[in-house]
Amino acid sequence: MLQKFFTLLFFWISTFIFSQTNLSEQAEISILNCGLGNESYSLYGHTALRVKDTSQNLDIVFNYGTFDFSTPNFILKFVKGDLQYFVSAYSYNDFEYSYQYEKRSIFEQKLNLTQAQKQELFNKVYNSLYSEEKFYTYKFIDRNCTTMVIDKVNSTIKSNTIESIKPITKSYREILYPYQKNHFFLNLGINIMFGTKVDQPAERLFLPFDLIASLEQNETLAKPKAILYEAPKSNYTSSIFDSIYTLIIALGLILLAKKNWLTNTYFILLGATGLFFCLVGFYSFHEEVLWNYNALLFNPLYLVLFFFLLKKQANRIKITARIILVFHLIYIAMMLNKIHLGIIAPFLVANFILLSRILLPSKK
């Protein structure tokens, strides 16, 4: 009970002190961008905001990428798209230590702001710690640690804002793809999970390293990039099982085995995956998963095909197989200019071979 009292007392005192802080002329506000990790949550880097005022012994990092793994129904909330992230603040030394421990570089770009802008931005981000603005609903592209920092800065400076580098030449999917290339099954999962939104031109600046590039081109807003901590070169190599060859071998075994139970199991997995893609749009608030054309390949009709195979209804089997084949041809036409065609190709080959075995008469 006594410990809880002192914790609350410290919270009240720190809130009062910082809420009364007027930054000095020597105060600096900068954007921190951190290097890539090999965990799913760190693949794309991280962005935070630093406020440093040595005359007041102030050096705080505001982090909009905080979430709580102990949140009830964490996975379901994440899939649905209503998982709450929140802003947190801690000393720069603690921030640097955590990224040194993870061996992830830290880059700093100091912002050229007027004294009034510095004070306004500091007040905004600090006050958000103790208001309803502390929490925000995470969105993969539209609302994450990078976009939240950009929005706070842009709302303060109002002109000469942080923007994507023009002209826009890549889609969101094309920007994301290189970050995932060393994690094959994660890359595969993300690309088949995402629908048409990620194929749109990447108008929204949403990743840390793109933010660095944007600020480097805006010399009136930001000073040149400084490396606060340079991580040693990563020697990470993915598992031999985390590769396209594992997928090819697995599908090859299904084709070579020619076992009905194995083929039927594969059809069930395809159909169930496609059904999930079709239904998740009704459940999830993530716009990235809407209108997922990958359901043409992982087609729910495979469940219907499996049912007719069980019932041995030859005519309906062939009709369903032909319809699925048409959907696959439409899918190929849609995929010709997509960056993830290569990792999807093994499924296309396997599906066409299995469907051809159903449609073409076997020689006795």
N, C-alpha and C positions, 0 to 999 in steps of 0.2 A: 504494500500500500504506500509506504514511504517512497519507494523507488518510483512508483507511478506519479506521485506528487511532484518529485523533483524533475521528472521528465516533462510533465506539463508546464512546470515553472520555467524550465529552460526554453521550451517551445514558445511560451508567451514573451519571454524576455527577448529572444532572438527575433521574433516577429516584430516587436516594437522597435528594436534597434535598427533593423534593416529597412523597415517601412519608413523610418525617419531619415534614411541616408540620402544626402545630396552628394552626388559624385563630384569630384574635383576636376580641374582642367586637365590633370594628368591621367584621368581615367581612360581606359581603352576597352572597347568591346570588339570581340572577334568571333569569327565562325571557326569552329574546330571540326575537321573531318578526319575520320579514323579509317585505317586500312582494313583489308578484308580478313575474315577468319574462315575456318573450314566447317564451322557449325552452320546449320540452316539459318539461324537467326542472325549470323554475322557475315553471310556470304557477300552482302552488298555494301558493307561498310556502315559507318554511323556518323551522324551529325549532331553537334551540340553548340551551345552559345556560351561564350566566356565573358565575364565582366571582371576586369582587373583595375583596381585603384590602390596603388601601393601606399599613397599618402594616408589611406584609411585602413590599411592592412586587409584589403578586400580582394579576394581572388576566388570567384565562384563560377562553377560550371552548371548551366541549366540543361537538363537532359530530358527530351521529350520522348525518349524511347523506352520508358520504364513500364513493365507489366508484371503482374503477379501470377506466378504459376499455380498458386494455391486457390485461385479464383474457382468457385464451384462451376462444374461443367465447362472447364477451360476449353477443351477441344471443340465441343459443340458451339460455344460462343465464338471461337475463332472462325469455324466454318460458316456459321451464320453471319458473321460480320458485325457483331455488336460487342466484341471484346473491348473492354475499356483499358486504354493506355493512359499514362499520366506523366506530368512533368515532375521532376525531382531536382534537387540542388545539393551539391556537395563541393568540397574544396577542390581546387585544381590538382593539388598534390595527390589526393585520393583518386581522382579521375585518371591522371597519368599513370599512377601505380597499377591500376586495374588493366590498362591497355598494354603496359610494359609486360605485365604478367602473362597476358594473352599473346604477346609478341605481335602487336598490331601498331603500325606507325600512326603518329599524330601530326596532322598538318594544320597550321594556323594561318588565317587570313584576316588581318585587322581591318575593321571598317572605318572609312573616312566619314565620320559623323560630326555634326555640330554638337555643342555642349547640350543644347536643348533636346536634340534627338537622342543623345546618349542617355539622358535622364529619363526621357519618355519611354525608351525601349527597356531600360532597367526596371522602371516602375511596372511596365506591362508584364514582363516575364516574372518578376518577383511577386506581384499581386496575384498572378495566376496560381501560385503555389497554395494560396489560402482562399480561393474562390471556386465557384463551380467550373471555371475554366481549367482547373487542374486536370480534369479528366476529359478525354476525347475518344471518340470511336475510331479505332484504327481502320484504315483502308490501305491496301497494298500500294496503290499508285497515288491516290488523291489525298491521303492524310497519313503521313508517317513522320519519323523524326526529322527528316530533311525538309519536307514541305511545311511542317509546323514552324521551324526556324525561319524559313524563307518568308512565310506569311507574316510572322511577327515583325521581321525586319522591313518588309515591303509596306506594311501598314503604318510604319513609323516614318519612313523616308518619303513615301508617296510618289516621288518622281525618281528617274534613273534607277528603277527597281531591278531586282534580280530576275532575269528571264532566261529561258532556254536559248541556246545559240541558234541563230537563224543562218541559212534556211534549215528547216527540219527535214532530215534525209532518212531517218530510221523510224521504225515502229517501236512501240514499247517492248514487243517480243524480241526484236533484234537487239535492243539495248541490253535486255536481261540475259540473253543467251550465253554470252561469253563468261559471265559470272558463274554459271552453273556447269560449264563444260567438263570440269573435273569430277563431277558428281552425276554420273550418267542417269541413275534411276530417279534421283531428285529432279534432274533436268527433264527427263521423260514425263514424270508425274506432273510437274508444273505446266509443261507445254500441252499435255492432253487435258489438263484441268481448266486451263484458260480458254475463253472464247474469243469473240470478235473484237472486244474492246482493246486487247493488247496488240491487235494488228493495226490499230489506228496510228497515225503519225504522233510521235511523242512530244506533244505540245507542252505537257506538264513536266517541269523539272522536279524529279523525285528521287534521284540517287546522289550520294555524296560526291563521287568523283566527277559527275557531270556538273555539280554545283561548284567544285573547285575550278573546272575549266571555264564556267560562266564568269566567275569572279575574276579570273585571270585576264579575261577580255574586257573587264570593266574597271579600268585603272582609276577612274574618278571615285569609285565606290569602295574599292578594296586595295590594300597594299599587296605587294608580291607575296606569294606563298612562302611560309617559313616551316621548316621541319623541326618540330619540338622533340620528337622521338622517332628515330628510324629503326624499324624492326629488322632483325637479321633475315636474310633471304630464306624464304620457306622451302623446306625440303619435302613438302607434303606430296605424297603419291597416293592415288586412290587404290582401293582394294582391287585385286584382279577380278573379283566377282562383280564389282561395281562398274560394269562396262557393257557395251552393246554386244560383245561376244557371248556373254552369259545369256542374254535374251535370245540371240540367234541359236545357241545350243539348245536352250529350253524349247523353243518353237520347232527346231529341227528334230528333236526327240519325239515331239507330238506327231510330226509328219511321218517320221520313219517307223514309229511303233505301229501305226495304223490300227490302234485299239479303239473300239467304239466308246468305251467308258472314258478314255483319255480325251478323245475328240469332243465328246459331250460335255465334259468338265470345262474344257476350253471355251466351248460355246456359251456355257452358263456364265463364266467369268466375263466374257465379252459383253453379253447381254446385260448382266447386272451392272457392269461399269457404265454402259450406255444409258441404262435406266436411271442411274444415279446422276449422270450429267444432265439428263432431261428434267429431273425433279428438283435438283439442288437449287435451280434458279427460282423456284417457288419458295424456298426456305431461306436462302442466303441473301444478305444485303450487299455482298461483294459484286460489283458490276463486272468484274473480270471473268466471272464464271458464267455469265449470261450468254445465251445464243451460242452454245458450244457446238460448232460443226464437227468436232471429233466424235460426236454421237453417230455420225454417218459411218464411221469405221467401227467403233465399239458400239455396235448397233443393238438396241433393245429387241429387235426382231430375231436375234439369235436365240432368245428365250422361247420365242414362238417356234423357231426351227427345231429346237431341242424337244419341245412338246410333241411336234409332229413326228420326229424321229422315234420318240418313245412309243407313240401310237402306231408307227409304221404305216403312216398315210402317205404313200408314195407321191401321189399327185400334188398334195398340199406341200410336201417337202420341196418338190421342184419349184413350185410357184414362189414359195417363200425364199428359196435360195436365189432365184432370179431377181426378185425384188431387192434383196440384200446386195446382190452383185451390181445392180444399177446404182444403188446408193454409194457403193464403193467407187464406181467410176465417176460419179459426181464429186465425191470426196477428193479423188486424185486431181480432177480439174481445179478444184479450189486450192489444193496444196502446192501447185506447181511453183508458185512464187513465195512459199513459206519457208522460213529458215529451218523448221523442225521436220521437214520431209524426210531427211536422212535417218533420223532416229525412229521414225514411224514406219519406215519401209519394211522392216522385218515382219511387222503385223500384216501389212498389205500382202506381201508375198505369201505368207502362211495362210491367210484367209482365202486368197484366190485359189491356192492349191486345194484346200479343203472343199471349197464350193465347187470347184471343177470336178472333184471326185464324186460329188453328189449329182451334178448335172450331166456329166458325160458317162455314157454306158461303159461299164468295165468289160474287158475282154476275158472270156472264159478260157 
